[in-house]
């Protein structure tokens, strides 16, 4: 999920929901509630981050139209695969 977030294939919120869905499908109880995992926090514990930035929803580096289209195509394909695996 982290790789897909970094490559702008999915949003962090989609990754959290997918993670909880995978746990549910496997019959594993999550340690935290979905609502708690969806809460935005500072980057203090982020990988390699300085800890000085606050996470903002929807923030991502700017993309060219071609890279945005490619990212959206990858995202659509990944979401379709996740929807096939997850119960409604």
C-alpha positions as CSV (number, residue, x, y, z in Angstrom):
1,X,0.0,0.0,0.0
2,X,2.8,2.4,0.8
3,X,4.3,2.0,-2.6
4,X,1.0,2.6,-4.3
5,X,0.6,5.8,-2.2
6,X,4.0,7.0,-3.1
7,X,3.4,6.3,-6.8
8,X,0.1,8.2,-6.6
9,X,-1.9,5.1,-7.5
10,X,-4.2,5.4,-4.5
11,X,-4.7,8.0,-1.7
12,X,-3.7,7.3,1.9
13,X,-7.4,7.1,2.8
14,X,-8.0,4.4,0.1
15,X,-5.0,2.5,1.4
16,X,-6.4,2.5,5.0
17,X,-9.8,1.3,3.8
18,X,-8.2,-1.4,1.6
19,X,-6.0,-2.5,4.5
20,X,-9.0,-2.8,6.8
21,X,-10.9,-4.7,4.1
22,X,-8.1,-7.2,3.7
23,X,-8.0,-7.8,7.4
24,X,-11.8,-8.3,7.5
25,X,-11.7,-10.7,4.5
26,X,-9.0,-12.7,6.3
27,X,-11.0,-12.7,9.5
28,X,-8.4,-10.7,11.4
29,X,-9.5,-8.1,13.9
30,X,-7.7,-4.8,13.4
31,X,-5.8,-3.3,16.4
32,X,-7.4,0.1,15.7
33,X,-10.9,1.1,14.5
34,X,-11.1,2.3,10.9
35,X,-12.2,5.8,12.0
36,X,-9.1,6.0,14.2
37,X,-6.8,4.9,11.4
38,X,-8.3,7.5,9.1
39,X,-7.4,10.4,11.4
40,X,-4.7,12.6,10.0
41,X,-1.5,13.0,12.1
42,X,1.7,14.9,11.9
43,X,4.7,13.5,9.9
44,X,6.8,13.2,13.1
45,X,7.1,9.4,12.7
46,X,7.1,9.4,8.9
47,X,9.9,7.5,7.1
48,X,12.8,9.9,6.6
49,X,10.6,13.0,7.3
50,X,11.8,15.9,9.3
51,X,8.7,15.8,11.4
52,X,7.9,19.5,10.7
53,X,5.1,19.1,8.2
54,X,1.4,18.4,8.9
55,X,-0.2,15.9,6.6
56,X,-2.8,17.6,4.4
57,X,-5.6,15.6,2.6
58,X,-5.1,15.5,-1.2
59,X,-1.7,17.0,-1.2
60,X,0.7,15.5,-3.8
61,X,3.4,16.7,-6.1
62,X,2.3,18.3,-9.3
63,X,2.0,16.0,-12.3
64,X,2.1,16.4,-16.0
65,X,-1.2,15.6,-17.8
66,X,0.4,12.4,-19.2
67,X,1.7,11.2,-15.9
68,X,-1.7,12.1,-14.2
69,X,-3.5,10.0,-16.9
70,X,-1.1,7.1,-16.4
71,X,-1.5,7.3,-12.6
72,X,-5.3,7.4,-13.0
73,X,-5.2,4.3,-15.2
74,X,-3.1,2.4,-12.7
75,X,-5.4,3.6,-9.9
76,X,-8.5,2.5,-11.7
77,X,-7.0,-1.0,-12.4
78,X,-5.9,-1.4,-8.7
79,X,-9.2,-0.3,-7.4
80,X,-11.0,-2.7,-9.7
81,X,-8.8,-5.5,-8.3
82,X,-9.4,-4.5,-4.7
83,X,-13.2,-4.3,-5.3
84,X,-13.2,-7.9,-6.7
85,X,-11.5,-9.1,-3.5
86,X,-13.4,-7.2,-0.9
87,X,-17.0,-7.9,0.2
88,X,-19.6,-5.3,-0.4
